[in-house]
């Protein structure tokens, strides 16, 4: 998720959202995952491999001002490595 000015705010997973929706008064804010690790856009690809492999959700990519630029999923990383891009 990102704020209106583009800054990264956090991640909501399918599991946390489903759990929150089962509650008495579901609130989107309560579905956020705490302490999600982000990577800077300048991070070398070899430094991302273990993080992407060990994370259940796509890893958020931010710039130096913590603006959300996108995310790297396992599938995207594997697809890119196989193609050699």
N, C-alpha and C positions, 0 to 999 in steps of 0.2 A: 504494500500500500504506500501511497505517497500523499503528501499534503498538497494543497492547492498551488503552492509555490514550487512543487516538484521535489521536495525533500523526502527522502525515504523515511517511512514511519514504522513499518513492521510487516509481518507476514501472518496470514491466517491460513491454516491448513484445513483440509476437508474434515479431518477428525475433530479439530477444535470447534469448527463452525457447527458440525452436526451435534456435538455435545452441548454447545450453547443453545441451539435451537430447541433442544429437549427440556431446557430449564423453564421455570415459571415465567420469567420476564426476560426473554433473550435480548441481548445487546451485542451488537457487532464488536464493540470495543473489548468485550470480555473474551472474544475468540482469538485475539492476537497472541502469538507465541512470544514468550519473553526471551531476551538475549539472543536474537538471531544474528549470526555473524554475516557481515557484508564483506565484499572485496572491492578494492579500488580498481577502476578501469585499467590502470597501468600495471596490474599484477601479472607477472609472467604466467603463461598457460601451465607450465610444469608445476607451479606452486598451487594451482587450482585443483589438480587431479584428485588428491586425497580428500580435500574438503568437499568437492562435488560428489565423490563416491560415497562419502560417509553421511551425507545430509539427505533427509527424507523429502525435502522440498527444493525447488530451484534456489540457487544461491544469488541473492541480490547483488547487483553491480552498481556502485555509486562513484561519483566524481569526488574531487577534493573538497567540495562544499557539501557533501553528503546528498547530492541530488541523485535521484533514482534514474539510472540509465537503462536498466533491463535486468535480466536474470539468466543464469546458466543452469540448465537442468542436466541430469545424467544423460538423457537421450541426446540432447544437443551436443554435449561434449563428445560422446561416443560417435555420433554421426560425423562430427567434424574431424575427429581423429582418423576414422576409417577412410574418409574422403581425402584426407591429407591437406585440407584447407588451412 
